[in-house]
């Protein structure tokens, strides 16, 4: 089959030919869509997500392009063929030393891409191939680490945003799309209302009111003077909802000296030609897996629970449809805190 090449030099033409033969460029042959085409289309659809999410998708999908013998999307139409491709991909990841959770995350990104490309129920091919993942024990931040985190924040706007995450226990988009109009007084108490608005729908499509403390109220009152009349509590430079909290938080934690120093991660670097570079969290601010915004959410949930807020109320404040999900957010108490209970005679 002949293809018209876009390259202008002989060397570039050879490179383009090799990529076409490997199925790594966007070419449709006899109605067959290459994996590269499907990947490009998927990334185009997802380009409005957080920068770090798009970067992660890009890395993972380029990884499977480099590690699979499959060239065309329709090779996944046959469940047996698709399953074989996934087996090879998972085997390669395991040989590279990837953790079970990492393997699951990467495989699921490929599943999402294939579903977007029109493959019928691709998860069925892999659901029994995924490695067993031990349930993560929630690790709420202890008081001393919280103090270090907030002491490391120099920007007042960032301080207000991270405190908002902690006090409300909200998800990232719930904070990004927070408006001043969402702050309510209910039965004489200040609340933040999570509700649908242009560009945002709460998870489970439920509206909820979260009681907040006076410290946050006063912090937001001072913060409001710096946002120049924006309807958003935390606007970016363009006046739109800020979507880069995770990167800021990881840099703060790194500055606070809380990175574990053991995590290794990879990322794509380079303006034109992307190169995979391995980073260690000892000297890479965004590489520690111990620190993430959701951990602030778990920290607040544990705080509420240990200070007498009912589990059902916490469920509502967190916006969980299932009470069992809420239970997984609650950290295990420190042995020093339970010592007096354990030592007490039962009769």
Number of C-alpha atoms within 10 A of each C-alpha: 4 5 10 6 12 9 13 8 9 9 10 13 14 13 13 17 17 13 14 18 11 17 22 20 20 17 17 15 12 7 8 13 19 23 28 24 19 21 25 17 16 20 18 11 11 14 14 10 12 16 14 14 13 16 15 17 22 18 18 18 23 16 15 21 19 14 15 14 13 19 19 19 20 19 19 20 15 13 17 12 15 20 19 15 20 22 16 14 21 24 14 15 20 15 8 9 11 15 13 16 14 15 18 19 15 21 24 17 16 19 20 15 22 23 16 15 18 13 20 14 13 21 17 13 20 19 12 9 14 17 15 10 11 8 7 8 11 16 18 23 20 10 10 8 15 17 12 16 22 17 13 17 20 10 8 12 20 18 18 21 20 21 18 21 22 21 20 25 26 24 17 17 17 20 23 23 26 24 20 17 11 17 19 17 12 12 7 7 11 18 20 23 22 25 18 15 11 6 7 14 16 16 16 9 12 14 14 16 20 22 18 18 12 11 10 18 15 11 17 18 10 13 18 18 10 13 16 9 11 16 17 21 27 26 20 14 9 7 14 15 21 20 19 14 20 18 16 15 22 24 19 23 24 24 16 18 16 17 24 15 15 11 15 14 14 14 17 15 11 9 7 6 7 11 13 12 11 12 17 18 18 18 12 18 20 23 26 24 14 13 20 16 19 17 19 25 24 24 24 23 27 24 17 16 17 13 8 8 13 11 16 12 13 21 19 18 21 23 24 16 13 10 14 10 12 21 16 13 23 23 19 11 12 9 9 8 9 10 10 10 10 10 8 8 7 6 3
